[in-house]
Structures are given as structure tokens and as C-alpha cells.
Amino acid sequence: MSPLRALVRKELTQFLRSRPLVVIVVWTIAIEIAICAWSITYDVKHLSMAVLDFDRSAPSRELVERFARTEYFERRFVAWSGVNLSGLIESGRATVGLVIPPEFSRRIEQGLSTSVQLIADGTNSNAALIALGYADRVVRAYSREIELDRIQTAMGRIAVIPEVRSQRRAWYNPDLRSVDYAIVSMLTLAVMMIAVILPAASLAWEKDAGTIEQLMVMPFRAWELMLAKIIPTFVVSLASLGLALWVPWWFAIPIRGSLILFFALSAVFLFSSLGVGLLIGAVTDNLQQALLVSFFTIFPVFVISGTLVPVETMPRGIQWLSLLSPLTYYTDIALAIFLKGVGIETLWRQTLAMAGLGVTILGLGLWQFRREGA
């Protein structure tokens, strides 16, 4: 084991002396996750709203106030014509526009049906759909109050009107904070980035510097060279994961499950990422190529693995493709441990799938490593 220890020490020293790699690790762990947490949100709130009120009556003002009292809409503009309203939405100053017709209050007083129009900027289809849903809830609540008031007036104020009420409850994330999902997802991505980039860059740097030939003529066996590339990256990745836990702590994200289990399953996940890194390092010729290929490989895996949007919302073909990504299972595991607090009795299927893919990918990377003579 003495030659192996010497090689591992050499790899750790080489990593610490490589400023670009150290900067990448520190940036990914200390800064990138926090930036993503502050910037990535799936909540649609404080949408800029422009109001075109042709009626200018008490009922129309009450409806506008109903919108303004929610956290979803902010009344920022009062339009005086349809052309002005269109200009506000086209310029992006207003995201939604509320149009109240001139006969709004008269039809309500006469007990007739009336309508309002909500115009949404559909360039961001997700925000537009959510805004339409929020607006529908506001209008329905306002309409129901008018109906109840009319019925009670006709039947007497003491009349009891039957109704069905829904009680909503969200498990595991009761406040429905999207930042909890985003941070845990970015944490898994950061682990993969470090575990892929470090071995790929290390091998490519050896080739670029011309030291790989010197290693090959030294009295080291092939498996010692391979382990020397894997062990330091494995240690650095787990240490980086431990340091990255400051982000969930800072954003008050609960860790309901076992941290020991999380680190153990993270170690299983690292096998696949290390295999990808070895594979990239073996087929590239220099550090620049290794970094470019690493990022081009990580991005599609990141997209199909459910770290941005749930896999269930993707097309059927992409869902099948995501089953070949270890990051898919690792993201499920991390979310389940952090937010649900479940154990291995619930996560054993994801663990087996992730371990099987990890062994396969690592074996392919080691095979390519030996085949290229590195």
C-alpha cells in the first residue's frame, strides 16, 4: 500500500496547488448554491397589474381591491384605454391587465350575470397560467359573496346556506416554500459537478503537462493509478458536501432524516460521477477540453433528472431516459431525507438502482482509463 499512499498524497498535493480546480470547488459549494437559492423560485407573486375600469363604481373598485389585497397581484398602473393597456403589457411593465366593462355594477344590481376580462402576458406561460388560476379564485370568491348576500336578503339574514369547504394540508413542506426544493436539488447537482470535474481535470492536466508518460513508466500497477485518481476526489467531494450544508442551515431548511444515511448514500452516488469523470478525462487531451466536455455532459443530465422540474411532468420518452441517470435517484433520495425524514426502508429501491448504475458507469470509466493507457 505504500506506492498507493504516495500516489494519493501526490494527487491531493496537485489538487491543492491547482488554483482553477480549488476555485471551482469553492465557487460551487460556497457561492453557486446560494445564488441559485436566492434566484430560482417557482412562486408567482407580486405580479404587476394594470387596471382598465370602464365602470368606475363601488362594486368595480371592490373587485380591484380584492386583487390588490392578495400577495399575487400588485396594482401598479391605471389604464385609460385599451391601447394604453396593450402598451403596458407589450412593454413588459405590466404582466396582467384587468378590464372591467361599463355595465358591471348595473348588471350586478339587476341580478344579471356579468364578466370581467383578465389579460395575461403569455411569454412566460407558467406565470400566465398561475396568474389566471389566482385571478379565477379571486373572482369566484367575490361572485360567491354577491350570491350569498342576495340569497340571504331574499330568505332572511338568519337563513343558513349549506356549503362544502375544503381544508388543504401540505405534508413535509407545510409552508410550500419553493426554496426548499431548489436548494436540495442544487446541492445534489453540486456534488455531481465536483465529482465529475475533478477526476476529468486531473487526468487531462497530466496529459497536458506531459507527466502521464512518467507515471506509466514508474513501478505502479494500473489499479493503483486508478485508485489514486479516485480516492482524493472521493474525499474532496464528501468534504465539500459537508461544507455545503451551510446553505440549508442559512435558509432554515429542516434536515428531518439521518445525515449519516445521507452521506452514506451520497458516497454510493459518487461512484457514478467519478466514473463519468474518469471517462471524460481519458478521452480528452487537455484541461480545456475536459472542462468543456464535463459541462456539456452535466447540463443534459441535470435537466432530465428532476432537479429543475419533476420528472413526472416531462414527456414520456424523457421520463424513460431519466431512469438511466443516477442523479434522478440521488435527487429523490436527498429530498426524501431532508424534507420527509424517511429511512433506507423507503429508499432501498432508489439506492439499488443508483448503485447498479454507479458500478456500471465506474466500470466503463476504469475500462476506458486502462484502454487509453492512463
Secondary structure by P-SEA (a helix, b strand, c coil): caaaaaaaaaaaaaaaacaaaaaaaaaacccaaaaaaacccccccccbbbbbcccccaaaaaaaaaaaaccccccccccccaaaaaaaaaaccccbbbbbccaaaaaaaaccccbbbbbccccaaaaaaaaaaaaaaaaaaaaaaaaaaaaaaaacccbbbbbbbbbbbbcccccccaaaaaaaaaaaaaaaaaaaaaaaaaaaaaaaacaaaaaaaccccaaaaaaaacaaaaaaaaaaaaaaaaaaaaacccccccaaaaaaaaaaaaaaaaaaaaaaaaacccaaaaaaaaaaaaaaaaaacccccccccccaaaaaaacccaaaaaaaaaaaaacccccccccaaaaaaaaaaaaaaaaaaaaaaaaacc
